[in-house]
Amino acid sequence: MKIRNIYVFLASIGIFIGLLFVIPNSFLSEDLGNTILTVIAFLFGIIAGFYIVVTTTDYNSVKSLLATETAGWISLYDNVLIYDKECANKLSSLIDEYEIRAFDFEIIDFAKSTQAKFRAIEIFMTELPYKENMSSVHQNIRGNMDVIVNARQQLTVFGTRTLSAFEWIILTTLAFLLIFSLYGLRTGELFFDIVTVVVSGSVVLLLLLIRDLDLYLWNEQTFGWDVFQNIFKSINQLPYYPAESIESGRVHTKEKEYRVGRYVDFPKSMERRIEIKRVG
């Protein structure tokens, strides 16, 4: 679980405990409250379950496409290195710029937002001189580019939230009514209060889970960070991280030596000053 989500969850638990001393017991009649709670719990369970299935399907597709794209970059560089070492050095710089730019955006946005950097690589690869004696390697290079282009196109399709604002309003409204019903039926007994707080906190945790799946942020340390660092290492570049992601605790570096990019004049400019950090 992300550290930020843990803080939100713990904060919500604190709020729900505090509400026990603010909201009066049994402000809903037992018959009315039980009816509302049953209906709301049923609807919330059905809709939340459906949203999880839908967002998880898209999340898994994006994760697979990112693995395909990153593997394509590594294979492309390796083939160009065999084909022409001088061109491979230039390609390494272009891929490095492309990946650094990608870290300026969330996964949901990066395919559309890195089009200019990708176009520069496409032009470079189009101008790659043809060598008759290495035609098979050249064919492999074209195949690698096709794989990357295909993956990027599909990532562009997935570059919107699965759930609309209207769907989020429905889900959060049901979540609020579920928690409201629980507090309205409280009898003042300790066990009921504990159940109310635990269930309410679980509802918040469920909403955070769906949000992370919808934005492709779930387990991002692995498929949102580590997988891209493999590209940098494969093209003979140091791993790279945005400074704000490290400072916020969103990502934890594992390397002894890596690069950190800091905005020079954000938000007026997206330019970053890159520094090399050494640990140990």
C-alpha positions in Angstrom: 0.0 0.0 0.0 1.3 3.5 -0.8 2.5 5.6 2.2 0.1 8.4 1.2 -2.9 6.0 1.3 -1.8 4.7 4.7 -1.8 8.2 6.1 -5.3 8.9 4.6 -6.6 5.6 6.0 -5.2 6.3 9.5 -6.5 9.9 9.4 -10.0 8.6 8.4 -9.9 6.1 11.3 -9.1 9.0 13.6 -12.0 11.0 12.2 -14.4 8.1 12.5 -13.4 7.6 16.1 -13.9 11.3 16.8 -17.4 11.1 15.3 -18.4 8.5 17.9 -18.3 11.3 20.5 -20.0 13.9 18.3 -22.8 12.0 16.5 -25.7 10.9 18.8 -26.6 7.3 19.1 -29.6 5.8 17.3 -30.7 8.9 15.4 -32.3 6.6 12.9 -35.1 4.3 13.8 -34.1 0.6 13.8 -36.5 -0.5 11.1 -35.7 2.4 8.8 -32.0 2.2 9.5 -31.8 -1.5 8.8 -33.7 -1.1 5.6 -31.5 1.7 4.4 -28.3 -0.1 5.4 -29.3 -3.3 3.7 -30.2 -1.6 0.4 -27.1 0.7 0.4 -24.7 -2.1 1.4 -26.0 -4.3 -1.4 -25.8 -1.5 -4.0 -22.4 -0.4 -2.8 -21.0 -3.9 -2.9 -22.3 -4.6 -6.4 -21.1 -1.3 -7.9 -17.8 -1.2 -6.1 -17.1 -4.8 -7.2 -18.0 -4.0 -10.8 -15.7 -0.9 -10.7 -12.8 -3.0 -9.3 -13.2 -5.6 -12.1 -13.3 -2.9 -14.8 -10.4 -0.9 -13.5 -8.3 -4.0 -12.8 -8.8 -5.2 -16.3 -7.5 -1.9 -17.7 -4.7 -1.8 -15.1 -3.5 -5.2 -16.1 -3.6 -4.3 -19.8 -1.6 -1.1 -19.2 0.9 -3.1 -17.1 1.4 -5.6 -19.9 1.8 -2.8 -22.5 4.4 -1.1 -20.4 6.4 -4.3 -20.1 6.1 -4.7 -23.9 7.2 -1.2 -24.6 10.2 -1.2 -22.2 11.3 -4.6 -23.6 11.0 -3.1 -27.1 13.3 -0.2 -26.2 15.9 -2.6 -24.7 15.8 -4.9 -27.8 15.9 -1.9 -30.1 19.1 -0.5 -28.5 20.7 -3.9 -28.4 20.1 -4.5 -32.2 21.2 -1.0 -33.1 24.4 -1.6 -31.1 25.1 -4.6 -33.2 24.2 -2.7 -36.4 26.1 0.5 -35.8 27.8 1.5 -32.5 27.9 5.2 -33.4 24.2 5.2 -34.1 23.6 3.3 -30.9 25.3 6.1 -28.8 23.0 8.6 -30.4 20.0 6.4 -29.9 20.9 6.0 -26.2 20.8 9.7 -25.7 17.4 10.0 -27.5 15.9 7.2 -25.5 17.3 8.7 -22.3 15.6 12.1 -23.1 12.4 10.3 -23.9 12.3 8.3 -20.6 13.3 11.4 -18.5 10.5 13.3 -20.1 8.0 10.4 -19.4 8.7 10.8 -15.7 7.2 14.4 -15.8 3.8 12.8 -16.2 1.6 10.1 -14.7 1.4 6.8 -16.5 -2.1 7.6 -17.6 -0.7 10.7 -19.5 2.8 9.9 -20.6 2.1 8.3 -24.0 0.3 11.4 -25.2 2.7 13.8 -23.5 5.9 12.3 -24.9 4.9 12.4 -28.5 7.5 15.0 -29.5 10.4 13.0 -27.9 9.1 9.8 -29.5 8.9 11.5 -32.9 12.5 12.5 -32.7 13.4 8.8 -32.2 11.2 7.8 -35.1 12.9 10.3 -37.4 16.3 9.1 -36.3 15.4 5.4 -36.9 13.9 6.3 -40.3 17.2 7.9 -41.3 19.3 4.9 -40.1 21.5 3.9 -43.1 20.7 0.5 -44.7 23.5 -2.0 -44.7 23.0 -4.9 -47.1 25.3 -7.2 -45.2 23.2 -6.7 -42.0 19.8 -6.8 -43.5 18.5 -9.3 -40.9 19.5 -7.0 -38.0 17.9 -4.1 -39.8 14.7 -6.1 -40.1 14.8 -6.8 -36.4 15.2 -3.1 -35.7 12.1 -2.3 -37.8 10.3 -5.0 -35.9 11.3 -3.5 -32.6 10.0 -0.1 -33.7 6.7 -1.6 -34.8 6.3 -3.2 -31.3 7.0 0.1 -29.6 4.6 2.0 -31.9 1.9 -0.5 -31.3 2.3 -0.4 -27.5 2.3 3.4 -27.5 -0.9 3.5 -29.5 -2.6 1.2 -27.1 -1.3 3.1 -24.2 -2.8 6.3 -25.7 -6.2 4.5 -25.9 -5.9 3.7 -22.2 -4.8 7.3 -21.4 -8.2 8.2 -19.9 -9.8 7.3 -16.6 -11.9 4.2 -16.7 -14.4 5.7 -14.3 -16.2 9.0 -15.2 -16.9 11.8 -12.7 -20.6 10.7 -12.6 -19.6 7.2 -11.7 -17.4 8.5 -8.9 -20.2 10.6 -7.6 -22.5 7.5 -7.4 -19.8 5.5 -5.6 -18.9 8.1 -3.1 -22.5 8.9 -2.4 -23.2 5.3 -1.7 -20.1 5.1 0.5 -21.3 8.2 2.5 -24.8 6.7 2.9 -23.4 3.4 4.1 -21.3 5.1 6.8 -24.2 7.4 7.7 -26.4 4.4 8.2 -23.9 2.7 10.4 -23.6 5.7 12.7 -27.3 6.2 12.7 -27.9 2.7 14.0 -25.3 2.8 16.8 -26.5 1.6 20.2 -23.6 3.0 22.2 -22.2 -0.5 22.8 -18.4 -0.8 22.4 -18.5 -3.7 20.0 -20.9 -1.8 17.6 -18.7 1.3 17.8 -15.6 -0.8 16.9 -17.5 -2.4 13.9 -18.7 1.0 12.8 -15.2 2.5 12.7 -13.6 -0.6 11.1 -16.2 -0.8 8.4 -16.1 2.9 7.7 -12.3 2.8 7.5 -12.6 -0.2 5.1 -14.9 1.8 2.9 -12.4 4.6 2.6 -9.6 2.1 1.9 -11.7 0.5 -0.8 -12.2 3.9 -2.5 -8.5 4.6 -2.4 -7.9 1.2 -4.0 -10.3 1.9 -6.8 -8.8 5.3 -7.3 -5.2 3.9 -7.6 -6.4 1.3 -10.1 -8.3 3.9 -12.1 -5.1 6.1 -12.3 -2.8 3.1 -12.8 -0.9 3.9 -9.6 -1.4 0.6 -7.8 2.0 -1.1 -7.2 3.7 1.7 -9.2 7.1 1.0 -7.5 7.4 -2.1 -9.7 5.8 -1.3 -13.0 5.9 2.5 -12.8 9.5 3.0 -11.7 11.6 -0.2 -11.6 10.7 -1.3 -15.1 11.9 2.0 -16.5 15.1 2.0 -14.6 15.9 -1.2 -16.5 15.9 0.8 -19.7 18.4 3.3 -18.4 20.7 0.5 -17.3 20.4 -1.3 -20.6 21.3 1.8 -22.6 24.3 2.5 -20.4 22.7 5.4 -18.6 22.4 6.0 -14.8 18.9 5.4 -13.3 16.8 8.6 -13.1 14.2 9.9 -10.6 12.3 13.2 -10.3 13.4 14.9 -7.1 9.8 15.5 -6.0 9.0 11.8 -6.2 11.8 10.9 -3.9 11.2 13.7 -1.4 7.5 12.9 -1.1 8.3 9.2 -0.4 6.5 8.1 -3.6 9.5 6.2 -4.8 12.4 4.6 -3.0 15.8 4.4 -4.7 17.7 1.1 -4.7 20.8 2.1 -6.6 24.1 3.3 -5.2 24.4 5.9 -8.0 21.6 7.6 -9.8 20.4 10.8 -11.3 17.9 13.3 -9.8 16.0 15.9 -11.9 14.9 19.1 -10.2 12.7 21.7 -11.9 14.5 24.9 -12.6 11.4 27.2 -12.7 8.2 25.1 -12.4 5.4 25.7 -13.4 6.7 28.3 -15.9 9.1 25.8 -17.4 9.4 22.0 -17.5 13.2 22.2 -17.7 15.1 20.2 -15.1 18.6 20.4 -13.7 19.9 16.9 -13.5 22.3 15.9 -10.6 24.2 12.7 -9.9 23.7 11.2 -6.4 25.9 8.7 -4.8 25.0 6.6 -1.8 27.5 4.9 0.5 
